[in-house]
Amino acid sequence: MLFPISDDDRGISGPCWVTHAILLANIVVFGWQVSHPAFTYGWSVIPAEITSGTDLVEPIQLEADGQRIEIPQVPGPRPIYITLLSSMFMHGGLGHIFGNMLYLWIFGNNVEHRFGHVRFLLFYLASGLAATAAQLAIWPNSIVPNLGASGAISGVLGAYIVLFPRNRVNVIVFYHVVSIPAFMVIGLWAVTQFMHGFGSIAMTHQTDGVGVAYMAHVGGFVAGVVVAGLVRLNMKSEPDSMIFRQYRRDDRVVRWW
């Protein structure tokens, strides 16, 4: 499996305020989760709460893989739909937040420079909502908490592969660092998400969506591809940006668009 560690950012010299702010927000919220465990169950997305509009407050028994699991439930925000946004900044552990923030750090800045700060923020949140909608469509009655920035970041990856398919990404492969085009790195990631996502549809109802929310990744990625494609098609001329200036300065840069 390819493990990305950086991309070619030589043409970017300005700050990516929104990307940095999202990174900081995720870290701060995760710190709050660690010190206040009940917060995770109250403010993460529970599909059954969203589809019914009712806040679940009592523990619920669930059977998964032949075992009985108790899912804690605590009071959430009012209205409960606020969890659609709050869950985007929450994570289930150090590995979860590290992986998500690494991908956001690598790929978010280029997309932010292309979209602009405000539009990138709106795009990021919209991708997260699209990701949750995809997960809700598959498991509308699940009582398992859904949380994480994965869906929104999947949208960033979808936009990146449309806007910067030939950008070089440095990845670790068998203890070696190699540089390969973004469409290969993100494309391979996308294929695995689609395979796992549609494979999860075949799961029995007894599992109730326990595990990685792959359909959220698929939903976020598709949203990113569609939005970036529409932006690109409706862009009459290349907007002025750090990246565009680099294109004009360096004839060696290969442009896809």
N, C-alpha and C positions, 0 to 999 in steps of 0.2 A: 504494500500500500504506500502511496506517495504521502509524504508529510511535509507540507509547505512551511517555509521559515521566513521568506521575504519575497518581494517582487522588485521590479526595476522602477525605482522612484527617483531616478536622476533628474527628471524634468519637473519634479515637484519641490518647491522651496518654501511655499507659504503654509501657514498652519491650517489644519483641518479641525476647526473648532467643534463641529458637531460630533465628529468621530471621537474626538478626545472626551467630549462631555458625556457621550453615551458610555464609553469605557469607564469613566469615573463613576457614573451613576450605577452601573452594574456592580462595580466593586463595593460601593457604599451599601447598596441594597443587600448584597451577599453578606457583608459584615453584620448587617442588622439581622439577617436570617439566622446566622450562627449564634448570635446572642439572644434571639427571640424565636425559638423553634416553632411556636404556634403561628407565627406570622406566615410561614410557608403555606400552611393548610388553609388559612383564612383568605389569603390574597392571591393564590394561584388560581388558574382557570380550572373549574370542574365542569365538564360538558353538561352534566345533568342540571347543574344550577343555571347555566346560561339558557338552555333550551326550555326550562320550566320557569325561569325567573324567580326561583325560590332558593334561599340560602340554606344549605344543609349545615346543621350544627351538632348532630349526634354521630358517633362512630358507626361505620357500616362494615359488615362482614362481606368479604369477597373471596371467591374461589378462583385460584389461578394455578395452573400446572398441578392440579390435584391437592393443593394446600389451601388452607383457610387463612386469609389475611385480613387483618382489621385496618381499615382506612380511617385514621382520625379525621374529624371534622370540627372546625371551630367557626364562630361567627366571622363573616367577611364584611367588606365595605357595603355601603348603601348608596346607590343601587349596586347590585352584585355585578353588573356589567363592567364596572371599573376594573375588575380583575383581568379583562381583556387587554388592558394596557399595563397594569402592574406586573402581570406574569412575564412580560417581555424582559424585565430587568431582574428576574429571580433565577437562581440556579440550584441544582441538586447536590453539588459537591465541588471540590477544588478542581477535579479533572474536567467537569462540565464547564465551569466558568473559564478555565484556562484555555480549553480548545476553542470556545466561542470567541473569546477576546483576542486570541491569536489570529483567527480568521478575519475578524473585524479590523484589527490593526493592519494586517497585510493588504486587504482588498478594499477597505472602506474609504481610504483617503483619495484614491483615484476617482472613485464614483462620486464622492462629495465634490471634488474639483470640477467634474464634468456637469453635475446637476446644479451646483451652487448650494450654499449652506442651508437655506430654508427649504428648498425643494428636496434636498437630500433627507432632511429630518422627516418631512411629510412622507416621502417615499419609504423610509425605513419603518415608520409606524404602520403605514398601509401594508407593507409586506408582512409584518408581524400579524396584522389582523387577517390577512388572506391566509396565512399559514394556519392560524387557529380555526378559521372557517373550514379549511380542508379537513382538519382533524375532527371537528364537530360533525362534518358530513358523514364521516365513517363511524364514529362512536358517539352519537348524540346523547346516549343515556349513561355514558361512563361516569363513575364517581371517583375515578383516579385523577389526582391533581396533574395538570399540565403546566409546565413552567420552563422558562429558558429563552434566551435570545436567538436560538437556533433558527427559528422560522424567519425572523427579520433579516438575519445574516444570510440565510439562504437566498433571500431577495437580492441582497447586495451581490452575492456570487452570480446570480442570474443576470443582473445588470452588467457586471464586469465582463462576463463571457460574450455579451453582445457588443459592448463598447470597446473592450480591449482584448480581443481574442488572441492576438499575437504578442502581447506583453510577455516578457520572460519572467518566470516564477522559479525561484530557487527552492528545491525540494530535497529531502533526504531519502535516498533509496539504498537500502542495504549498507548503511554506514558511510555512504558517499553523498556529497552535495552536487547535484546536477541542475542545470538551468533548462527548462522546457517551456513551450508556449502555454499560456493560460488556458486555451481551449482544451488542451489535453488534461491538465490538472483538474480544472473544474468539471470538464466533461466526464472524466472517470468518476469523480465524486458524485455527479448528478446521476449517472447510470446506477451506481450502488444504491442511492436513495430511492430511485424509482423501483428498483428490484425489491428492496426491503419494504417500501411503502405499499406496493400492490400485493406483495406477498402477505402483508399483514391483514389485508382484506379477507384472506382465506382462513384467518384464525377463528376459532370457535368463539361463540358469545361468552363462554365461561371465562376467558382471559380478560374480557372487558377492556381491551386496549392497554394492558399492562406492558410496560417496556418503553423503548425509544419511540417518540412520536414521529415516525418517518413520513407519514402523510402531511404533517405540518411542514417538514423540510421540502417536500414536493410542492405543496401549495405556495410556500414562500418563493421557491425558485422559479416556478412558472410565472408568478406575479412579477418578479424582477425582470424576467426575459420579456414579457409582454410590455411592461411599462417602458423599459429601455428601448425596445424596438419601436414603439410608438413615438417616443421622444426623438429617436434617431431619424425616423422617416419624416417627421414633421419639422425637423431642424433645417431651415432653408440655407443656413450658412453655419460654419463651425463657430461656436461661441468663443470669445476671448477667454483664455484660461492659462494657467501655468503649463498645462500639457500642450495646448495648441502652440504656445510660444516656443516650447521645446521642439515641436515638429518643424517649425519654421527655421529654427537655428541649426538643426542637425539633419542633414540630408540622408544620413545613414538610418534614421528611424523609419521603420516600415509601418505604414498606416493601412489599416483594414478598410476604413471608411474614407 
